[in-house]
Amino acid sequence: MKQFIAISALGSDRTGLVHDLTKAIADCGGSISESRMTSLGSEFAMLLLVSGNWHAIARIETELKRLGESGSMTIQLRRTEERATRADMVPYSADIVCLDQTGIVSALSGFFAARGIDIAELTTRSYAAAHTGAPMFSVYMIVNVPSRVHLGSLREEFMDFCDHLNLDAILEPFKS
């Protein structure tokens, strides 16, 4: 029976960091089902969903604990289950760009939480505007909208909410 483990790892950004972690997983018989990896400042962060039989998962837990104790990265592990398909949800993507300001992610997540809308993915990035150098911020989200929510009303509420905060936004069906 296939089992799953969620892994988060953080270490100083260096060549070979991804290899060290993924080799340990492969050597133990694990398979990476999903992952997100990125540089954050001078650190490198990894989130992985790994699958394998019970023996492989137990070996991964032991090996990654040892790798974490070596001091090269901080690793957290949690046994989990494969996410069930949710037929009662409609995936939408939200793409937001604005001048950088405090509280954007909090405000956006609050908007969706208040309506019972699940955030499946969220990515943010700060950058300088091309011609002016103004500090900009972008947010990309995939949200799961319950089928009971009227989509036209949601879109209108979301656009009014974004206009109020001076956010340039698009909310549209997710195209996988």
C-alpha positions as CSV (number, residue, x, y, z in Angstrom):
1,M,0.0,0.0,0.0
2,K,1.4,3.4,-1.0
3,Q,2.1,5.8,1.9
4,F,2.9,9.5,1.8
5,I,5.2,11.8,3.7
6,A,5.3,15.6,3.5
7,I,8.8,17.1,3.8
8,S,9.9,20.7,4.3
9,A,13.6,21.4,4.1
10,L,15.5,24.7,4.4
11,G,19.2,25.2,4.0
12,S,21.8,27.8,2.9
13,D,21.5,28.2,-0.8
14,R,24.3,26.2,-2.4
15,T,25.0,24.0,-5.4
16,G,24.1,20.4,-4.6
17,L,21.5,21.0,-1.9
18,V,18.6,19.7,-3.9
19,H,20.7,16.7,-4.9
20,D,21.6,15.8,-1.3
21,L,17.9,15.7,-0.3
22,T,16.5,14.0,-3.5
23,K,19.3,11.4,-3.6
24,A,18.5,10.4,0.0
25,I,14.9,10.0,-0.9
26,A,15.6,8.0,-4.0
27,D,18.2,5.8,-2.2
28,C,15.5,4.9,0.3
29,G,13.0,3.9,-2.4
30,G,10.9,7.0,-2.2
31,S,9.3,8.8,-5.2
32,I,8.7,12.5,-5.3
33,S,5.0,13.0,-6.2
34,E,4.9,16.8,-5.9
35,S,7.4,19.5,-5.0
36,R,8.0,23.2,-4.8
37,M,11.5,24.5,-4.5
38,T,12.8,28.1,-4.5
39,S,15.5,30.5,-3.3
40,L,14.3,32.7,-0.4
41,G,17.0,35.3,0.3
42,S,20.2,33.4,0.9
43,E,18.2,30.2,1.8
44,F,16.8,27.5,-0.4
45,A,13.4,26.0,0.6
46,M,11.9,22.8,-0.5
47,L,8.4,21.3,0.0
48,L,7.9,17.7,-1.2
49,L,5.2,15.1,-1.1
50,V,7.0,11.7,-1.3
51,S,5.4,8.3,-1.7
52,G,6.5,4.8,-1.1
53,N,5.7,1.6,0.7
54,W,5.9,1.6,4.5
55,H,9.5,0.4,4.5
56,A,10.6,3.2,2.1
57,I,8.8,5.8,4.2
58,A,10.4,4.6,7.4
59,R,13.9,4.6,5.8
60,I,13.3,8.2,4.5
61,E,12.3,9.3,8.0
62,T,15.5,7.9,9.5
63,E,17.8,9.1,6.7
64,L,16.4,12.6,6.6
65,K,16.5,12.9,10.4
66,R,20.2,12.1,10.1
67,L,20.7,14.6,7.2
68,G,19.0,17.3,9.3
69,E,21.2,16.5,12.3
70,S,24.3,17.0,10.1
71,G,23.5,20.7,10.2
72,S,23.3,21.2,6.4
73,M,19.6,21.8,6.5
74,T,16.6,22.0,8.7
75,I,14.1,19.2,7.8
76,Q,10.6,18.6,9.1
77,L,8.6,15.5,8.2
78,R,4.9,14.6,8.5
79,R,3.1,11.5,7.5
80,T,0.1,12.4,5.4
81,E,-2.4,11.0,2.8
82,E,-3.0,11.7,-0.8
83,R,-5.4,14.6,-1.2
84,A,-8.8,13.4,-2.2
85,T,-10.4,14.8,-5.3
86,R,-13.0,17.3,-4.4
87,A,-15.9,17.3,-6.9
88,D,-17.8,20.0,-5.1
89,M,-15.1,22.6,-5.9
90,V,-14.3,24.7,-8.9
91,P,-10.6,25.7,-9.3
92,Y,-10.0,29.4,-10.1
93,S,-6.8,31.4,-10.5
94,A,-6.2,34.8,-9.1
95,D,-3.4,37.0,-10.4
96,I,-2.7,40.2,-8.5
97,V,-0.2,42.9,-9.1
98,C,0.2,46.1,-7.1
99,L,2.6,48.6,-5.5
100,D,4.3,46.8,-2.6
101,Q,2.4,47.4,0.6
102,T,2.1,45.7,4.0
103,G,-0.7,43.2,4.5
104,I,-1.6,42.2,0.9
105,V,-1.4,38.4,1.5
106,S,-3.3,38.7,4.7
107,A,-6.1,40.8,3.1
108,L,-6.4,38.4,0.1
109,S,-6.4,35.3,2.3
110,G,-9.0,36.9,4.6
111,F,-11.2,37.7,1.6
112,F,-11.3,34.0,0.5
113,A,-11.4,32.5,4.0
114,A,-14.5,34.6,4.8
115,R,-16.3,33.0,1.9
116,G,-15.2,29.4,2.7
117,I,-12.9,29.3,-0.3
118,D,-9.8,27.1,0.0
119,I,-6.4,28.3,-1.1
120,A,-4.7,25.5,-2.9
121,E,-1.5,27.4,-4.0
122,L,-0.1,30.8,-3.3
123,T,3.1,32.3,-4.8
124,T,4.3,35.9,-4.2
125,R,7.2,37.9,-5.5
126,S,8.6,41.4,-4.9
127,Y,10.3,43.2,-7.8
128,A,11.2,46.6,-9.2
129,A,8.9,48.0,-11.9
130,A,10.6,48.0,-15.3
131,H,10.7,51.7,-16.1
132,T,10.2,53.5,-12.8
133,G,11.9,51.1,-10.4
134,A,8.8,51.4,-8.1
135,P,8.6,48.5,-5.6
136,M,6.0,46.1,-6.9
137,F,4.4,42.9,-5.5
138,S,2.7,40.1,-7.4
139,V,0.5,37.3,-6.0
140,Y,-0.6,34.2,-7.9
141,M,-3.2,32.0,-6.2
142,I,-5.2,28.9,-7.1
143,V,-8.3,28.8,-5.1
144,N,-11.0,26.1,-4.8
145,V,-14.4,27.7,-5.0
146,P,-17.3,25.6,-3.5
147,S,-19.9,24.9,-6.2
148,R,-22.6,26.6,-3.9
149,V,-20.9,30.0,-4.4
150,H,-22.3,32.1,-7.2
151,L,-19.3,32.8,-9.4
152,G,-20.5,36.0,-11.0
153,S,-21.1,37.5,-7.5
154,L,-17.8,36.3,-6.3
155,R,-15.9,37.8,-9.2
156,E,-17.7,41.1,-8.7
157,E,-17.0,41.1,-4.9
158,F,-13.4,40.2,-5.6
159,M,-12.9,43.0,-8.1
160,D,-14.5,45.6,-5.8
161,F,-12.3,44.3,-3.0
162,C,-9.2,44.7,-5.1
163,D,-10.2,48.1,-6.4
164,H,-10.6,49.3,-2.8
165,L,-7.0,48.2,-2.0
166,N,-5.7,49.5,-5.3
167,L,-4.8,46.0,-6.5
168,D,-4.8,45.1,-10.2
169,A,-6.4,41.6,-10.4
170,I,-7.8,38.9,-12.6
171,L,-10.0,36.0,-11.3
172,E,-10.7,33.4,-13.9
173,P,-11.2,29.6,-14.2
174,F,-8.0,27.7,-13.6
175,K,-6.6,26.2,-16.8
176,S,-4.5,23.2,-15.9
